[in-house]
Amino acid sequence: MSLLADKRILLGVTGGIAAYKSADLVRRLQDQGARVRVVMTAGAQEFVRPLTFQALSGNPVHTDLLDPAAEAAMGHIELAKWADLILIAPASASCMARLAAGMADDLLATLCLASEAPLHLAPAMNQAMWRHPATQANAQTLQSRGATLLGPGAGSQACGDVGPGRMLEPLEIVEQLVSAAAPAQVLKGKRVTITAGPTREALDPVRYLSNHSSGKMGFAIAAAAARAGADVTLIAGPVRLDTPADVNRVDVTSTNEMLAAAEQAADTADLFISAAAVVDFRPAVIATQKIKKEDGNDSDVLQLVKNPDIVATIAGRKHKRPFTVGFAAETEKVIEHAKSKLARKGLDMIVANDVSDPQGGFNSDHNQVVVIDQGGEQALPAALKTELATQLISLIADRAFGKSG
């Protein structure tokens, strides 16, 4: 179950071009099981019509402080009491200034004053406005009062400038809300090594053998482990993902390179999680020049040799052996094959998932898994990989070190 399930989230939308992202944000929050009501400022309504948010949220959109119809149904004080969490996305410079000053001149500002719910803001503005001392002072004031800033991100802006001030993408905002709801630092003081992504085995200077792994699950686990207080080393195959905060990343390409990095990191690791989709075989011979097609030859034979088994190697260490968790990415008989791997490779725990399921597995933002150890099986239902990673870290910490959030 998502950490945001049944959470009552009041989404405030202020004026700015980033307001269009908030429509997707409503859906992302609902995917987590959250109940969403939307409040729009007058400026926001110049960019996106209230009917859009009404259709997406399934609830009336609140826009006016003194709306007799709204007051008769759910007055602004009742709305303030309803919220478990207030999220303002985008949060304009004007909105942040008015909140810092304690103003109550529109519905959204009034709700923020009247509510005791945690306040989260996703700033969105021109880079010069974000850097201005007044905005920075307002941000510090809001944070000193307990508000949480989500971002802003940096990059190209609608005005043509480049720099900090972009509203985070909806999925990033949801991930940070999930992180804020995560359990305590159950891995504090622990050293954790995680492998993620695919490996590649060269055929010639331009071709290679690999698989469809995106690395998303392993990176999500690394981020969750870091949030749980661990000292994290992430050994990553070739993927296009940003390094999670507070994570030490080691980039590798081949299986042998990943094994070497894993063995070095395992010397000091308390926990080893093998989430990488390692290529099982590599070419016996790597061509020094690009392999050419030849006229009259419509087939060829590629001789392969078995790659080392990284997770089994770590699990089989006689000295300095960390608690070892493997992954079983299967397309059939998922549980049966996972249990076989658990026993055959000498693992402490294995996480099984069906990568043939289009709603999970490789390249998807979602996944569902079954965790298996000597104590039995525990299914973790479909969720965002970021949410699933948090659940996995809590479960692993409990089984490995007797700690849970």
C-alpha positions as CSV (number, residue, x, y, z in Angstrom):
1,M,0.0,0.0,0.0
2,S,1.3,3.5,-0.9
3,L,2.4,5.7,1.9
4,L,0.1,8.4,0.4
5,A,-3.0,6.0,0.3
6,D,-6.1,7.8,1.6
7,K,-4.0,10.9,2.4
8,R,-6.2,14.0,2.0
9,I,-4.1,16.4,-0.1
10,L,-5.1,20.0,-0.8
11,L,-3.3,21.0,-4.0
12,G,-2.9,24.8,-4.4
13,V,-2.2,26.0,-8.0
14,T,-0.8,29.5,-8.4
15,G,-0.2,31.6,-11.5
16,G,2.6,30.5,-13.8
17,I,3.2,28.5,-17.0
18,A,4.1,25.5,-14.9
19,A,0.4,25.3,-13.8
20,Y,-0.2,22.9,-16.8
21,K,2.0,20.3,-15.0
22,S,-0.3,20.4,-12.0
23,A,-3.0,18.6,-14.0
24,D,-0.7,15.6,-14.4
25,L,0.2,16.0,-10.7
26,V,-3.4,15.4,-9.7
27,R,-3.3,12.0,-11.6
28,R,0.0,11.1,-10.1
29,L,-1.3,11.7,-6.6
30,Q,-4.4,9.8,-7.3
31,D,-2.3,6.9,-8.6
32,Q,-0.9,6.7,-5.1
33,G,-4.3,6.5,-3.6
34,A,-4.4,10.1,-2.4
35,R,-7.7,12.1,-2.2
36,V,-7.1,15.4,-3.9
37,R,-9.0,18.7,-3.8
38,V,-7.7,21.7,-5.8
39,V,-7.6,25.4,-4.9
40,M,-6.7,27.8,-7.7
41,T,-5.6,31.4,-7.4
42,A,-6.9,34.0,-9.9
43,G,-3.5,33.9,-11.7
44,A,-3.7,30.2,-12.1
45,Q,-7.0,30.4,-13.8
46,E,-5.4,32.5,-16.5
47,F,-3.3,29.5,-17.5
48,V,-5.5,26.5,-16.8
49,R,-9.3,26.5,-16.5
50,P,-10.8,25.1,-13.2
51,L,-12.9,22.6,-15.2
52,T,-9.7,20.7,-16.1
53,F,-9.0,20.1,-12.4
54,Q,-12.6,19.4,-11.6
55,A,-12.6,16.6,-14.2
56,L,-9.3,15.2,-13.1
57,S,-9.9,15.3,-9.3
58,G,-13.6,14.4,-9.4
59,N,-14.2,17.3,-6.9
60,P,-15.3,20.9,-7.3
61,V,-12.4,23.4,-7.6
62,H,-12.2,26.1,-5.0
63,T,-11.3,29.5,-6.2
64,D,-12.9,32.3,-4.2
65,L,-12.5,33.2,-0.5
66,L,-16.0,34.6,-0.2
67,D,-18.0,32.2,-2.3
68,P,-21.5,31.7,-0.8
69,A,-22.1,28.4,-2.6
70,A,-18.7,27.0,-1.4
71,E,-19.3,28.2,2.1
72,A,-22.6,26.5,2.2
73,A,-21.0,23.2,1.2
74,M,-17.4,23.1,2.6
75,G,-16.3,26.4,4.0
76,H,-12.7,27.5,3.9
77,I,-12.2,26.6,7.6
78,E,-13.6,23.1,7.0
79,L,-11.5,22.8,4.0
80,A,-8.4,23.7,6.0
81,K,-9.3,21.1,8.6
82,W,-10.0,18.5,5.9
83,A,-6.4,18.5,4.6
84,D,-3.7,16.1,5.9
85,L,-1.2,17.9,3.7
86,I,-1.1,21.1,1.7
87,L,0.9,21.1,-1.5
88,I,1.3,24.3,-3.6
89,A,2.6,23.5,-7.1
90,P,3.5,25.7,-8.7
91,A,4.4,28.1,-5.9
92,S,5.0,31.5,-7.5
93,A,7.3,34.1,-6.0
94,S,4.2,36.2,-5.1
95,C,2.6,33.2,-3.3
96,M,5.7,32.6,-1.3
97,A,6.0,36.3,-0.4
98,R,2.4,36.5,0.8
99,L,2.7,33.3,2.8
100,A,5.9,34.5,4.4
101,A,4.2,37.8,5.3
102,G,1.2,35.9,6.8
103,M,-1.3,37.4,4.5
104,A,-4.8,36.0,4.1
105,D,-6.1,38.0,1.1
106,D,-7.2,35.0,-1.0
107,L,-8.5,31.5,-0.4
108,L,-5.2,29.7,-0.7
109,A,-3.3,32.0,1.6
110,T,-6.2,31.8,4.1
111,L,-6.2,28.0,4.0
112,C,-2.5,27.9,4.7
113,L,-2.9,30.1,7.8
114,A,-6.0,28.2,9.0
115,S,-4.6,24.7,8.6
116,E,-2.3,22.8,10.9
117,A,-1.4,20.4,8.0
118,P,2.2,20.2,6.8
119,L,2.9,22.6,4.0
120,H,4.9,21.6,0.9
121,L,5.8,24.1,-1.9
122,A,7.2,23.4,-5.4
123,P,8.6,26.8,-6.4
124,A,8.3,27.8,-10.1
125,M,9.6,31.2,-11.4
126,N,12.2,32.9,-13.5
127,Q,15.7,32.1,-12.4
128,A,16.5,35.8,-11.5
129,M,13.3,35.9,-9.4
130,W,14.3,32.8,-7.5
131,R,17.8,34.1,-6.9
132,H,16.6,37.5,-5.7
133,P,17.4,38.1,-2.0
134,A,13.8,38.8,-1.2
135,T,12.7,35.4,-2.5
136,Q,15.5,33.6,-0.8
137,A,14.6,35.3,2.5
138,N,11.0,34.3,2.0
139,A,12.1,30.7,1.4
140,Q,14.2,30.7,4.5
141,T,11.3,32.1,6.5
142,L,8.8,29.5,5.3
143,Q,11.3,26.7,6.0
144,S,12.0,28.0,9.5
145,R,8.2,27.7,10.1
146,G,8.2,24.1,9.0
147,A,7.3,24.4,5.4
148,T,9.1,22.0,3.0
149,L,10.5,23.2,-0.4
150,L,10.4,20.7,-3.2
151,G,12.9,22.0,-5.6
152,P,13.1,24.1,-7.7
153,G,14.9,22.3,-10.5
154,A,17.3,23.9,-12.9
155,G,17.3,24.1,-16.7
156,S,15.7,25.9,-19.7
157,Q,12.7,28.1,-18.8
158,A,9.7,29.2,-20.8
159,C,11.2,32.8,-20.9
160,G,14.3,31.5,-22.5
161,D,16.6,31.8,-19.5
162,V,18.5,28.9,-18.1
163,G,19.0,28.3,-14.4
164,P,17.2,27.3,-11.2
165,G,13.5,28.0,-10.9
166,R,11.8,25.2,-12.8
167,M,9.0,23.4,-11.1
168,L,9.9,19.8,-10.5
169,E,8.2,17.2,-12.7
170,P,5.0,15.7,-11.1
171,L,6.6,12.3,-10.6
172,E,9.6,13.9,-8.7
173,I,7.2,15.8,-6.5
174,V,5.3,12.6,-5.7
175,E,8.6,10.8,-5.0
176,Q,9.6,13.5,-2.5
177,L,6.2,13.4,-0.8
178,V,6.6,9.6,-0.5
179,S,10.1,10.1,0.9
180,A,8.7,12.6,3.5
181,A,6.2,9.9,4.6
182,A,8.9,7.2,4.8
183,P,9.8,5.4,8.0
184,A,12.7,6.2,10.3
185,Q,16.4,5.8,9.4
186,V,16.4,2.0,9.7
187,L,19.8,1.7,8.1
188,K,21.6,4.4,10.0
189,G,25.3,3.5,10.4
190,K,25.1,0.6,7.8
191,R,27.1,0.3,4.6
192,V,25.1,-0.8,1.7
193,T,26.2,-1.8,-1.8
194,I,23.7,-2.0,-4.6
195,T,24.1,-3.0,-8.2
196,A,21.7,-1.6,-10.8
197,G,21.0,-1.5,-14.5
198,P,22.3,-3.8,-17.3
199,T,25.8,-4.9,-18.2
200,R,27.1,-4.9,-21.8
201,E,29.4,-7.4,-23.4
202,A,31.2,-6.2,-26.5
203,L,30.9,-8.2,-29.8
204,D,33.1,-5.8,-31.7
205,P,33.9,-2.1,-31.5
206,V,30.3,-1.1,-32.3
207,R,28.0,-3.9,-31.1
208,Y,27.3,-5.5,-27.8
209,L,25.0,-8.0,-26.0
210,S,22.8,-6.5,-23.3
211,N,19.2,-6.4,-22.0
212,H,16.3,-4.0,-21.5
213,S,17.0,-3.1,-17.9
214,S,16.6,0.6,-17.2
215,G,18.1,0.6,-13.8
216,K,15.1,2.4,-12.3
217,M,14.5,-0.2,-9.6
218,G,18.1,-0.4,-8.4
219,F,18.4,3.4,-8.4
220,A,15.1,3.7,-6.4
221,I,16.5,1.2,-3.9
222,A,19.7,3.2,-3.6
223,A,17.8,6.4,-3.0
224,A,15.6,4.7,-0.4
225,A,18.6,3.2,1.4
226,A,20.3,6.6,1.6
227,R,17.1,8.1,3.0
228,A,17.1,5.3,5.6
229,G,20.5,6.5,6.8
230,A,22.8,4.1,5.0
231,D,26.2,4.8,3.5
232,V,25.4,3.7,0.0
233,T,27.6,2.6,-2.9
234,L,25.7,2.2,-6.2
235,I,27.4,0.2,-8.9
236,A,25.6,1.2,-12.1
237,G,25.7,-0.4,-15.5
238,P,25.2,1.9,-18.5
239,V,22.0,3.8,-17.8
240,R,20.7,7.3,-18.3
241,L,19.6,8.1,-14.7
242,D,20.7,10.8,-12.3
243,T,22.6,9.8,-9.3
244,P,20.4,9.8,-6.2
245,A,21.2,12.2,-3.4
246,D,23.8,11.1,-0.9
247,V,24.8,8.1,-3.0
248,N,28.3,7.2,-4.1
249,R,28.1,6.0,-7.7
250,V,30.5,3.7,-9.5
251,D,29.9,3.3,-13.2
252,V,30.8,0.1,-15.0
253,T,30.0,-1.5,-18.3
254,S,30.8,-5.2,-18.4
255,T,29.9,-8.0,-16.0
256,N,33.5,-8.5,-15.0
257,E,33.9,-4.8,-14.3
258,M,30.7,-5.0,-12.1
259,L,32.0,-8.0,-10.3
260,A,35.4,-6.3,-9.5
261,A,33.6,-3.2,-8.2
262,A,31.1,-5.4,-6.2
263,E,33.9,-7.4,-4.5
264,Q,35.8,-4.3,-3.5
265,A,32.7,-2.6,-2.1
266,A,31.6,-5.9,-0.3
267,D,34.8,-5.8,1.8
268,T,33.2,-3.2,4.0
269,A,29.5,-3.7,3.2
270,D,26.9,-4.8,5.8
271,L,24.3,-5.3,3.1
272,F,24.6,-6.2,-0.6
273,I,21.6,-5.9,-2.9
274,S,22.0,-7.2,-6.4
275,A,19.3,-5.4,-8.5
276,A,21.3,-5.4,-11.7
277,A,20.3,-7.4,-14.7
278,V,23.6,-8.9,-15.5
279,V,24.3,-10.5,-19.0
280,D,24.8,-14.2,-18.3
281,F,27.0,-14.8,-21.3
282,R,29.7,-13.0,-23.2
283,P,31.4,-13.6,-26.6
284,A,34.3,-16.0,-26.4
285,V,36.2,-13.7,-28.7
286,I,35.7,-9.9,-29.2
287,A,36.3,-8.9,-32.8
288,T,38.9,-6.1,-33.1
289,Q,37.1,-4.7,-36.2
290,K,33.4,-4.3,-37.0
291,I,32.0,-7.6,-38.1
292,K,30.9,-7.3,-41.8
293,K,28.1,-9.0,-43.6
294,E,29.4,-11.1,-46.4
295,D,27.6,-11.9,-49.7
296,G,26.4,-15.5,-49.8
297,N,26.7,-15.9,-46.0
298,D,23.2,-15.6,-44.5
299,S,24.1,-17.0,-41.1
300,D,26.9,-17.0,-38.6
301,V,27.7,-18.7,-35.3
302,L,28.4,-16.7,-32.1
303,Q,30.3,-18.6,-29.5
304,L,29.5,-17.6,-25.9
305,V,31.1,-18.3,-22.6
306,K,29.4,-18.0,-19.2
307,N,29.9,-14.8,-17.2
308,P,30.7,-14.9,-13.4
309,D,27.7,-14.9,-11.1
310,I,28.1,-11.7,-9.1
311,V,25.5,-12.2,-6.4
312,A,26.5,-15.9,-5.9
313,T,30.1,-14.8,-5.6
314,I,29.3,-12.3,-2.9
315,A,26.9,-14.7,-1.1
316,G,29.7,-17.3,-1.1
317,R,32.3,-15.2,0.6
318,K,34.0,-16.9,3.5
319,H,35.1,-13.7,5.1
320,K,33.4,-10.3,5.3
321,R,30.2,-11.6,3.9
322,P,27.4,-9.1,3.9
323,F,23.7,-9.9,4.2
324,T,23.0,-10.7,0.5
325,V,19.8,-10.0,-1.4
326,G,19.2,-11.0,-5.0
327,F,16.6,-10.3,-7.7
328,A,14.9,-12.8,-9.9
329,A,13.6,-11.2,-13.1
330,E,11.5,-13.9,-14.6
331,T,9.0,-14.4,-17.4
332,E,7.4,-17.7,-16.2
333,K,7.2,-19.8,-13.0
334,V,8.4,-16.7,-11.2
335,I,8.1,-18.0,-7.6
336,E,9.5,-21.5,-8.5
337,H,12.5,-20.1,-10.3
338,A,13.1,-17.5,-7.5
339,K,13.1,-20.1,-4.8
340,S,15.6,-22.2,-6.8
341,K,17.9,-19.2,-7.1
342,L,17.6,-18.4,-3.4
343,A,18.8,-21.9,-2.5
344,R,21.3,-22.5,-5.3
345,K,23.1,-19.2,-4.8
346,G,23.1,-19.2,-1.0
347,L,21.2,-15.9,-0.7
348,D,19.6,-14.5,2.4
349,M,16.7,-13.1,0.5
350,I,15.4,-12.8,-3.1
351,V,13.0,-10.4,-4.7
352,A,11.0,-11.9,-7.6
353,N,9.2,-10.0,-10.3
354,D,7.6,-10.9,-13.6
355,V,9.4,-8.7,-16.2
356,S,6.9,-9.8,-18.9
357,D,4.2,-7.9,-17.2
358,P,3.8,-4.6,-19.1
359,Q,2.6,-2.9,-15.9
360,G,6.0,-3.5,-14.3
361,G,9.5,-4.8,-14.9
362,F,12.0,-3.2,-17.3
363,N,11.6,0.5,-18.2
364,S,8.3,0.9,-16.3
365,D,7.9,3.4,-13.4
366,H,5.8,0.7,-11.6
367,N,6.6,-2.8,-10.3
368,Q,5.2,-5.5,-8.1
369,V,7.3,-8.1,-6.4
370,V,7.3,-11.1,-4.1
371,V,10.0,-11.2,-1.4
372,I,11.2,-14.7,-0.4
373,D,13.5,-15.9,2.3
374,Q,13.7,-18.8,4.7
375,G,10.7,-17.4,6.6
376,G,8.4,-17.6,3.6
377,E,6.9,-15.2,1.0
378,Q,5.6,-11.7,1.2
379,A,3.9,-10.0,-1.8
380,L,4.3,-6.3,-2.3
381,P,1.5,-5.1,-4.6
382,A,1.9,-2.9,-7.6
383,A,3.3,0.6,-6.8
384,L,5.7,3.2,-8.1
385,K,9.2,1.8,-8.0
386,T,10.2,4.6,-5.7
387,E,7.4,3.6,-3.2
388,L,8.2,-0.1,-3.6
389,A,11.9,0.6,-2.9
390,T,11.0,2.3,0.4
391,Q,8.9,-0.8,1.4
392,L,11.8,-3.1,0.4
393,I,14.4,-1.3,2.4
394,S,12.2,-1.4,5.5
395,L,11.6,-5.1,5.0
396,I,15.2,-5.9,4.4
397,A,16.4,-3.9,7.3
398,D,14.0,-5.8,9.6
399,R,15.1,-9.2,8.3
400,A,18.8,-8.3,8.2
401,F,19.3,-6.2,11.3
402,G,16.0,-6.5,13.3
403,K,15.1,-2.9,12.5
404,S,11.9,-1.6,11.0
405,G,10.3,1.8,10.5
